[in-house]
Amino acid sequence: MQKKHRELVVFIREVFGQPTGVIPLHAPVFQGNEKKYLQECIDTTFVSSVGRFVDLFEEKLTAYCGVKRVVVCVNGTCALHLALLLCGVKPGDEVITQPFTFVATVNGIAHCSAYPVFLDVDRDTMGLSPDALQAFLADEAAKKDGGCYNRRTGRRIAACVPMHTFGHPCRIDEIVSICGEYGIEVVEDAAESIGSLYRGKHTGTFGKVGVLSFNGNKTITTGGGGALLFDDETLARLAKHLTTQAKVPHPWEFAHDQVGFNYRMPNINAALGLAQLENLDRFLKAKRRLADRYGHFCRNQGIGFVTEPVNAKSNYWLNAILLQDAAERDKFLALSNKEGVMTRPAWRLMTNLPMFQNCQTDTLSNAHWLEDRIVNIPSSVII
Ligand SMILES: *Cc1c(COP(=O)(O)O)cnc(C)c1O
C-alpha cells in the first residue's frame, strides 16, 4: 500500500514538473487580460459599484452558460442565500440538500432561517440521489394546497439544493422532475461546476435558479465572487434589485422599496472575472488532460479514480481518488502532505457539524461511504 501511495506522490510531482516545494490543491492562473483590465479599473477610478466590467462579465456568462440572464454578486454563499429567498423560502421552511458538500450550501439555507433536511448522494456522481429524494418524499411528504409538507415535522418543504460535487454533474434532470411533481423549487449549487454539462446543457441551468462561485480556489476566480443564473427575467431583475440595497433608480434620491442586501459584485472583481472567463475553455482542456493522466496512472496502479458520470461532461475542478477505507485514506493524507503534495479528505458530512447534527436525514449510507474514502489531489491548471 505504502509503495502505491509513494508512487502516486512521485507521479504528481512529475505531472506538475515540480520536483521540490509545495504543490497546492488548486492555484489560480493569471495569464490573460487580468492585469490590463485591473489597470483600467485603477486608471479610471471605477473600482467599485460603477464601471463597465460588471455588465460585460454578466453578458459573457449569460452567453457561456446559455441562460436568459446572469446576476453577479459578492460570493457564492450570498448567491445561495438570495436564490433561496427568490424561490420563496421562508423562516421555518425546510430545504432538502446533500450532507456531502461544502458548508456554504447549508449556510445559505440557514441564512434563510430554514431547516436543512439531508438526503443521500449517489456513489458515482457524489451528488444528491434522485432515488433517495423520491423515496423520502414518497414516505415522508404530503402534498397540500399546492405545497409539499413534511408529515413528521409539519413544516413546508420549500426547496431542494442539489450540488455538482467537484464539478461532476448529478442526475439533475431527474431531481428537477421529482421536485416538480411535489411543488418544490430547485436551486442548483453549481459553485464547483462552471463549464460542466449534463446532457449537453450547462449545470446550474436546470433548476429555477443556479449558483456559481468564483472564489480563489474555483476553476475561474474573481478573488471573491458568485453568480445567479436565471431563465426567468422577472426573477433576475428582482435579484439585481435586491443585491443593490433594493435601491429604486433615481438621479439623486435615496429611495429603497424593501429590505435589500449589499451583495453586488464590485467592478474590480468583475474585471478579473472577465479576463478569467476568456481563458475558461483553455483551462477546461488542461484540466481534462490532467484528469486523463491521473486516470490512466490510477488504473494501472489499482487506485480508484473518480471519472465523469454517464450523460455528463465534467470540468474536473478537483480530481478525486477513492481509497479502500478511512485507514488507508489517513495514511495517504499523512504521507502526501508530509512530502509537500497538498491532498485533502472530502468534507466531514454536514450532519457531523454541531449546528446541523440534529437535522432530519435518511440513512446517508453512500455519503458515509464516500466520506471515508475520497481524497482530493492537486488539480491546478497546467498551461
Ligand atoms: C465554493 C462553494 C460555494 C460558494 O462559496 P463562496 O466561497 O461563498 O463563493 C458554495 N457551495 C459549494 C459546494 C462550494 O464549493
The ligand as a Gaussian input file, in Angstrom:
#p B3LYP/6-31G(d) Opt

LIG

0 1
 C      -17.258000      27.305000      -3.149000
 C      -18.594000      26.781000      -2.858000
 C      -19.695000      27.623000      -2.566000
 C      -19.648000      29.110000      -2.507000
 O      -18.558000      29.603000      -1.883000
 P      -18.086000      31.124000      -1.844000
 O      -16.715000      30.932000      -1.279000
 O      -19.010000      31.836000      -0.937000
 O      -18.057000      31.727000      -3.205000
 C      -20.932000      27.037000      -2.363000
 N      -21.106000      25.719000      -2.436000
 C      -20.086000      24.889000      -2.732000
 C      -20.386000      23.440000      -2.850000
 C      -18.810000      25.373000      -2.929000
 O      -17.811000      24.528000      -3.201000

